[in-house]
Amino acid sequence: MNRTQIYLDEQLSEALKRQSKIQKKKVSQIIREILRESLLSNKNKAVSVSDLAGIWSDRNFDTDEYVRNLRTSKRFERLYNE
């Protein structure tokens, strides 16, 4: 196990202390559990391809033309240069 030092604002620090008392665990253990759940769980990985399959099945357009239009569009310039 590696040692890491982090700085927490008062609100996070107090929330961790409360959870520590409620769960009767050390703050470091709670932090490890939260990080493990957030970073390593399969639930938080990108949406699977099977979840996206058919999402645009009702759309009738040429994909190549759509992408070409996005690349040549001035939309982003209009959004960010206003």
N, CA, C and O atoms as CSV, one atom per row, in Angstrom:
chain,resi,resn,atom,element,x,y,z
A,1,MET,N,N,0.850,-1.172,0.000
A,1,MET,CA,C,0.000,0.000,0.000
A,1,MET,C,C,0.894,1.232,0.000
A,1,MET,O,O,1.901,1.282,0.705
A,2,ASN,N,N,0.512,2.227,-0.801
A,2,ASN,CA,C,1.260,3.477,-0.880
A,2,ASN,C,C,0.613,4.534,-0.003
A,2,ASN,O,O,-0.605,4.565,0.172
A,3,ARG,N,N,1.439,5.382,0.534
A,3,ARG,CA,C,0.929,6.487,1.335
A,3,ARG,C,C,0.772,7.709,0.446
A,3,ARG,O,O,1.663,8.033,-0.339
A,4,THR,N,N,-0.371,8.392,0.571
A,4,THR,CA,C,-0.659,9.586,-0.214
A,4,THR,C,C,-1.247,10.647,0.698
A,4,THR,O,O,-2.079,10.354,1.557
A,5,GLN,N,N,-0.812,11.867,0.507
A,5,GLN,CA,C,-1.345,12.974,1.296
A,5,GLN,C,C,-2.244,13.814,0.402
A,5,GLN,O,O,-1.863,14.165,-0.714
A,6,ILE,N,N,-3.440,14.139,0.893
A,6,ILE,CA,C,-4.364,14.982,0.141
A,6,ILE,C,C,-4.866,16.096,1.053
A,6,ILE,O,O,-4.841,15.978,2.279
A,7,TYR,N,N,-5.314,17.162,0.438
A,7,TYR,CA,C,-5.907,18.274,1.173
A,7,TYR,C,C,-7.399,18.280,0.893
A,7,TYR,O,O,-7.827,18.212,-0.259
A,8,LEU,N,N,-8.181,18.362,1.949
A,8,LEU,CA,C,-9.637,18.367,1.833
A,8,LEU,C,C,-10.182,19.674,2.369
A,8,LEU,O,O,-9.659,20.232,3.334
A,9,ASP,N,N,-11.238,20.157,1.734
A,9,ASP,CA,C,-11.876,21.337,2.296
A,9,ASP,C,C,-12.645,20.906,3.554
A,9,ASP,O,O,-12.812,19.713,3.806
A,10,GLU,N,N,-13.095,21.856,4.312
A,10,GLU,CA,C,-13.750,21.591,5.600
A,10,GLU,C,C,-14.990,20.700,5.440
A,10,GLU,O,O,-15.222,19.801,6.248
A,11,GLN,N,N,-15.769,20.953,4.410
A,11,GLN,CA,C,-17.000,20.201,4.191
A,11,GLN,C,C,-16.706,18.711,3.960
A,11,GLN,O,O,-17.363,17.854,4.551
A,12,LEU,N,N,-15.736,18.405,3.114
A,12,LEU,CA,C,-15.370,17.004,2.871
A,12,LEU,C,C,-14.790,16.353,4.119
A,12,LEU,O,O,-15.092,15.202,4.436
A,13,SER,N,N,-13.965,17.098,4.809
A,13,SER,CA,C,-13.351,16.574,6.022
A,13,SER,C,C,-14.410,16.200,7.064
A,13,SER,O,O,-14.345,15.131,7.671
A,14,GLU,N,N,-15.374,17.084,7.262
A,14,GLU,CA,C,-16.445,16.811,8.230
A,14,GLU,C,C,-17.312,15.630,7.789
A,14,GLU,O,O,-17.700,14.798,8.609
A,15,ALA,N,N,-17.611,15.565,6.498
A,15,ALA,CA,C,-18.421,14.452,5.990
A,15,ALA,C,C,-17.697,13.118,6.217
A,15,ALA,O,O,-18.320,12.128,6.600
A,16,LEU,N,N,-16.396,13.100,5.981
A,16,LEU,CA,C,-15.631,11.873,6.214
A,16,LEU,C,C,-15.599,11.497,7.696
A,16,LEU,O,O,-15.705,10.321,8.046
A,17,LYS,N,N,-15.455,12.483,8.548
A,17,LYS,CA,C,-15.459,12.213,9.989
A,17,LYS,C,C,-16.793,11.637,10.439
A,17,LYS,O,O,-16.834,10.706,11.243
A,18,ARG,N,N,-17.893,12.198,9.915
A,18,ARG,CA,C,-19.223,11.670,10.260
A,18,ARG,C,C,-19.369,10.216,9.805
A,18,ARG,O,O,-19.827,9.358,10.559
A,19,GLN,N,N,-18.969,9.960,8.557
A,19,GLN,CA,C,-19.054,8.597,8.045
A,19,GLN,C,C,-18.174,7.648,8.859
A,19,GLN,O,O,-18.539,6.494,9.081
A,20,SER,N,N,-17.044,8.125,9.291
A,20,SER,CA,C,-16.131,7.332,10.101
A,20,SER,C,C,-16.798,6.891,11.402
A,20,SER,O,O,-16.679,5.737,11.814
A,21,LYS,N,N,-17.494,7.816,12.036
A,21,LYS,CA,C,-18.197,7.484,13.280
A,21,LYS,C,C,-19.376,6.550,13.024
A,21,LYS,O,O,-19.586,5.593,13.769
A,22,ILE,N,N,-20.139,6.826,11.978
A,22,ILE,CA,C,-21.317,6.008,11.667
A,22,ILE,C,C,-20.910,4.571,11.337
A,22,ILE,O,O,-21.501,3.615,11.840
A,23,GLN,N,N,-19.894,4.434,10.489
A,23,GLN,CA,C,-19.494,3.112,10.027
A,23,GLN,C,C,-18.485,2.422,10.944
A,23,GLN,O,O,-18.159,1.249,10.763
A,24,LYS,N,N,-17.993,3.182,11.940
A,24,LYS,CA,C,-16.973,2.665,12.858
A,24,LYS,C,C,-15.753,2.155,12.088
A,24,LYS,O,O,-15.238,1.063,12.329
A,25,LYS,N,N,-15.319,3.000,11.152
A,25,LYS,CA,C,-14.135,2.704,10.337
A,25,LYS,C,C,-13.234,3.920,10.354
A,25,LYS,O,O,-13.675,5.034,10.638
A,26,LYS,N,N,-11.970,3.696,10.049
A,26,LYS,CA,C,-11.037,4.811,9.929
A,26,LYS,C,C,-11.354,5.601,8.668
A,26,LYS,O,O,-11.854,5.056,7.684
A,27,VAL,N,N,-11.055,6.892,8.714
A,27,VAL,CA,C,-11.281,7.771,7.574
A,27,VAL,C,C,-10.529,7.241,6.354
A,27,VAL,O,O,-11.061,7.262,5.245
A,28,SER,N,N,-9.320,6.776,6.544
A,28,SER,CA,C,-8.530,6.271,5.420
A,28,SER,C,C,-9.216,5.081,4.748
A,28,SER,O,O,-9.174,4.946,3.525
A,29,GLN,N,N,-9.845,4.221,5.547
A,29,GLN,CA,C,-10.552,3.078,4.978
A,29,GLN,C,C,-11.758,3.536,4.155
A,29,GLN,O,O,-12.020,2.994,3.082
A,30,ILE,N,N,-12.476,4.516,4.647
A,30,ILE,CA,C,-13.631,5.042,3.922
A,30,ILE,C,C,-13.182,5.656,2.591
A,30,ILE,O,O,-13.816,5.444,1.557
A,31,ILE,N,N,-12.094,6.411,2.626
A,31,ILE,CA,C,-11.562,7.011,1.398
A,31,ILE,C,C,-11.180,5.919,0.407
A,31,ILE,O,O,-11.507,6.025,-0.775
A,32,ARG,N,N,-10.497,4.879,0.859
A,32,ARG,CA,C,-10.117,3.781,-0.038
A,32,ARG,C,C,-11.339,3.117,-0.652
A,32,ARG,O,O,-11.346,2.812,-1.845
A,33,GLU,N,N,-12.373,2.892,0.152
A,33,GLU,CA,C,-13.591,2.254,-0.353
A,33,GLU,C,C,-14.282,3.125,-1.410
A,33,GLU,O,O,-14.729,2.629,-2.445
A,34,ILE,N,N,-14.360,4.414,-1.134
A,34,ILE,CA,C,-14.994,5.337,-2.081
A,34,ILE,C,C,-14.200,5.376,-3.385
A,34,ILE,O,O,-14.785,5.320,-4.467
A,35,LEU,N,N,-12.883,5.473,-3.292
A,35,LEU,CA,C,-12.059,5.507,-4.495
A,35,LEU,C,C,-12.144,4.199,-5.262
A,35,LEU,O,O,-12.225,4.202,-6.491
A,36,ARG,N,N,-12.125,3.089,-4.553
A,36,ARG,CA,C,-12.214,1.785,-5.212
A,36,ARG,C,C,-13.535,1.659,-5.970
A,36,ARG,O,O,-13.561,1.212,-7.117
A,37,GLU,N,N,-14.614,2.051,-5.329
A,37,GLU,CA,C,-15.936,1.985,-5.966
A,37,GLU,C,C,-16.005,2.921,-7.175
A,37,GLU,O,O,-16.541,2.556,-8.222
A,38,SER,N,N,-15.466,4.111,-7.023
A,38,SER,CA,C,-15.542,5.104,-8.079
A,38,SER,C,C,-14.636,4.770,-9.261
A,38,SER,O,O,-15.040,4.926,-10.413
A,39,LEU,N,N,-13.438,4.321,-8.990
A,39,LEU,CA,C,-12.457,4.144,-10.058
A,39,LEU,C,C,-12.361,2.730,-10.613
A,39,LEU,O,O,-11.983,2.553,-11.771
A,40,LEU,N,N,-12.692,1.727,-9.819
A,40,LEU,CA,C,-12.445,0.360,-10.249
A,40,LEU,C,C,-13.682,-0.481,-10.510
A,40,LEU,O,O,-13.567,-1.600,-11.009
A,41,SER,N,N,-14.845,0.024,-10.190
A,41,SER,CA,C,-16.037,-0.803,-10.364
A,41,SER,C,C,-16.471,-0.834,-11.822
A,41,SER,O,O,-16.262,0.127,-12.562
A,42,ASN,N,N,-17.060,-1.920,-12.220
A,42,ASN,CA,C,-17.562,-2.069,-13.589
A,42,ASN,C,C,-18.767,-1.183,-13.834
A,42,ASN,O,O,-19.051,-0.829,-14.978
A,43,LYS,N,N,-19.481,-0.817,-12.777
A,43,LYS,CA,C,-20.673,0.017,-12.942
A,43,LYS,C,C,-20.339,1.371,-13.532
A,43,LYS,O,O,-21.152,1.957,-14.247
A,44,ASN,N,N,-19.146,1.875,-13.240
A,44,ASN,CA,C,-18.793,3.229,-13.658
A,44,ASN,C,C,-17.993,3.285,-14.948
A,44,ASN,O,O,-17.539,4.359,-15.342
A,45,LYS,N,N,-17.814,2.168,-15.604
A,45,LYS,CA,C,-17.101,2.179,-16.874
A,45,LYS,C,C,-18.012,2.737,-17.951
A,45,LYS,O,O,-19.218,2.884,-17.751
A,46,ALA,N,N,-17.433,3.038,-19.072
A,46,ALA,CA,C,-18.198,3.630,-20.179
A,46,ALA,C,C,-19.396,2.758,-20.523
A,46,ALA,O,O,-19.395,1.547,-20.306
A,47,VAL,N,N,-20.409,3.406,-21.062
A,47,VAL,CA,C,-21.626,2.699,-21.463
A,47,VAL,C,C,-21.242,1.618,-22.466
A,47,VAL,O,O,-20.471,1.866,-23.394
A,48,SER,N,N,-21.775,0.441,-22.278
A,48,SER,CA,C,-21.411,-0.667,-23.158
A,48,SER,C,C,-22.022,-0.488,-24.540
A,48,SER,O,O,-23.030,0.197,-24.713
A,49,VAL,N,N,-21.394,-1.115,-25.505
A,49,VAL,CA,C,-21.867,-1.029,-26.882
A,49,VAL,C,C,-23.284,-1.568,-26.990
A,49,VAL,O,O,-24.099,-1.037,-27.744
A,50,SER,N,N,-23.578,-2.618,-26.239
A,50,SER,CA,C,-24.925,-3.194,-26.323
A,50,SER,C,C,-25.988,-2.209,-25.837
A,50,SER,O,O,-27.128,-2.264,-26.296
A,51,ASP,N,N,-25.635,-1.314,-24.920
A,51,ASP,CA,C,-26.577,-0.302,-24.456
A,51,ASP,C,C,-26.842,0.745,-25.542
A,51,ASP,O,O,-27.906,1.363,-25.572
A,52,LEU,N,N,-25.877,0.932,-26.420
A,52,LEU,CA,C,-25.999,1.949,-27.462
A,52,LEU,C,C,-26.521,1.401,-28.781
A,52,LEU,O,O,-26.919,2.163,-29.662
A,53,ALA,N,N,-26.519,0.101,-28.914
A,53,ALA,CA,C,-26.927,-0.505,-30.187
A,53,ALA,C,C,-28.326,-0.048,-30.572
A,53,ALA,O,O,-29.269,-0.160,-29.788
A,54,GLY,N,N,-28.445,0.466,-31.780
A,54,GLY,CA,C,-29.742,0.882,-32.303
A,54,GLY,C,C,-30.216,2.236,-31.840
A,54,GLY,O,O,-31.355,2.614,-32.118
A,55,ILE,N,N,-29.379,2.980,-31.142
A,55,ILE,CA,C,-29.818,4.258,-30.576
A,55,ILE,C,C,-30.244,5.251,-31.660
A,55,ILE,O,O,-31.115,6.089,-31.427
A,56,TRP,N,N,-29.629,5.158,-32.848
A,56,TRP,CA,C,-29.994,6.043,-33.944
A,56,TRP,C,C,-30.638,5.272,-35.077
A,56,TRP,O,O,-30.572,5.706,-36.228
A,57,SER,N,N,-31.253,4.151,-34.787
A,57,SER,CA,C,-31.823,3.322,-35.850
A,57,SER,C,C,-32.955,4.030,-36.587
A,57,SER,O,O,-33.249,3.701,-37.736
A,58,ASP,N,N,-33.586,4.990,-35.936
A,58,ASP,CA,C,-34.682,5.709,-36.584
A,58,ASP,C,C,-34.191,6.890,-37.424
A,58,ASP,O,O,-34.995,7.555,-38.078
A,59,ARG,N,N,-32.902,7.155,-37.415
A,59,ARG,CA,C,-32.332,8.271,-38.177
A,59,ARG,C,C,-32.042,7.814,-39.603
A,59,ARG,O,O,-31.551,6.706,-39.821
A,60,ASN,N,N,-32.342,8.657,-40.552
A,60,ASN,CA,C,-32.094,8.327,-41.941
A,60,ASN,C,C,-31.163,9.378,-42.534
A,60,ASN,O,O,-31.623,10.395,-43.055
A,61,PHE,N,N,-29.868,9.139,-42.456
A,61,PHE,CA,C,-28.906,10.066,-43.022
A,61,PHE,C,C,-27.614,9.335,-43.327
A,61,PHE,O,O,-27.391,8.218,-42.861
A,62,ASP,N,N,-26.771,9.973,-44.111
A,62,ASP,CA,C,-25.476,9.427,-44.495
A,62,ASP,C,C,-24.457,9.808,-43.423
A,62,ASP,O,O,-24.212,10.992,-43.191
A,63,THR,N,N,-23.873,8.825,-42.783
A,63,THR,CA,C,-22.938,9.070,-41.691
A,63,THR,C,C,-21.723,9.855,-42.153
A,63,THR,O,O,-21.293,10.787,-41.474
A,64,ASP,N,N,-21.165,9.489,-43.301
A,64,ASP,CA,C,-19.993,10.203,-43.809
A,64,ASP,C,C,-20.290,11.681,-44.034
A,64,ASP,O,O,-19.486,12.545,-43.684
A,65,GLU,N,N,-21.434,11.962,-44.613
A,65,GLU,CA,C,-21.837,13.348,-44.850
A,65,GLU,C,C,-22.016,14.104,-43.530
A,65,GLU,O,O,-21.627,15.266,-43.413
A,66,TYR,N,N,-22.602,13.438,-42.548
A,66,TYR,CA,C,-22.813,14.035,-41.230
A,66,TYR,C,C,-21.478,14.430,-40.597
A,66,TYR,O,O,-21.324,15.549,-40.106
A,67,VAL,N,N,-20.517,13.506,-40.612
A,67,VAL,CA,C,-19.204,13.779,-40.021
A,67,VAL,C,C,-18.488,14.886,-40.784
A,67,VAL,O,O,-17.896,15.776,-40.175
A,68,ARG,N,N,-18.539,14.836,-42.120
A,68,ARG,CA,C,-17.924,15.879,-42.930
A,68,ARG,C,C,-18.509,17.247,-42.591
A,68,ARG,O,O,-17.781,18.235,-42.496
A,69,ASN,N,N,-19.811,17.294,-42.413
A,69,ASN,CA,C,-20.489,18.544,-42.071
A,69,ASN,C,C,-20.026,19.058,-40.701
A,69,ASN,O,O,-19.813,20.257,-40.522
A,70,LEU,N,N,-19.875,18.152,-39.750
A,70,LEU,CA,C,-19.397,18.570,-38.428
A,70,LEU,C,C,-17.992,19.157,-38.508
A,70,LEU,O,O,-17.684,20.150,-37.849
A,71,ARG,N,N,-17.156,18.540,-39.310
A,71,ARG,CA,C,-15.768,18.989,-39.420
A,71,ARG,C,C,-15.651,20.348,-40.101
A,71,ARG,O,O,-14.758,21.130,-39.777
A,72,THR,N,N,-16.544,20.629,-41.037
A,72,THR,CA,C,-16.467,21.900,-41.759
A,72,THR,C,C,-17.381,22.961,-41.166
A,72,THR,O,O,-17.349,24.114,-41.595
A,73,SER,N,N,-18.179,22.593,-40.205
A,73,SER,CA,C,-19.133,23.515,-39.613
A,73,SER,C,C,-18.433,24.595,-38.802
A,73,SER,O,O,-17.377,24.362,-38.214
A,74,LYS,N,N,-19.020,25.752,-38.780
A,74,LYS,CA,C,-18.513,26.879,-37.983
A,74,LYS,C,C,-19.215,26.945,-36.627
A,74,LYS,O,O,-19.076,27.923,-35.893
A,75,ARG,N,N,-19.962,25.904,-36.308
A,75,ARG,CA,C,-20.767,25.882,-35.086
A,75,ARG,C,C,-19.924,26.116,-33.832
A,75,ARG,O,O,-20.293,26.918,-32.974
A,76,PHE,N,N,-18.786,25.412,-33.728
A,76,PHE,CA,C,-17.958,25.550,-32.539
A,76,PHE,C,C,-17.376,26.956,-32.423
A,76,PHE,O,O,-17.271,27.508,-31.328
A,77,GLU,N,N,-17.002,27.522,-33.556
A,77,GLU,CA,C,-16.500,28.897,-33.531
A,77,GLU,C,C,-17.582,29.852,-33.037
A,77,GLU,O,O,-17.312,30.745,-32.235
A,78,ARG,N,N,-18.807,29.656,-33.522
A,78,ARG,CA,C,-19.911,30.514,-33.073
A,78,ARG,C,C,-20.171,30.339,-31.590
A,78,ARG,O,O,-20.454,31.314,-30.894
A,79,LEU,N,N,-20.080,29.091,-31.085
A,79,LEU,CA,C,-20.361,28.841,-29.681
A,79,LEU,C,C,-19.313,29.460,-28.765
A,79,LEU,O,O,-19.648,30.023,-27.723
A,80,TYR,N,N,-18.048,29.356,-29.153
A,80,TYR,CA,C,-16.971,29.740,-28.237
A,80,TYR,C,C,-16.364,31.106,-28.511
A,80,TYR,O,O,-15.556,31.581,-27.713
A,81,ASN,N,N,-16.721,31.742,-29.592
A,81,ASN,CA,C,-16.147,33.044,-29.905
A,81,ASN,C,C,-17.142,34.183,-29.736
A,81,ASN,O,O,-16.868,35.312,-30.143
A,82,GLU,N,N,-18.262,33.904,-29.155
A,82,GLU,CA,C,-19.260,34.968,-28.967
A,82,GLU,C,C,-18.926,35.841,-27.799
A,82,GLU,O,O,-19.661,36.783,-27.503
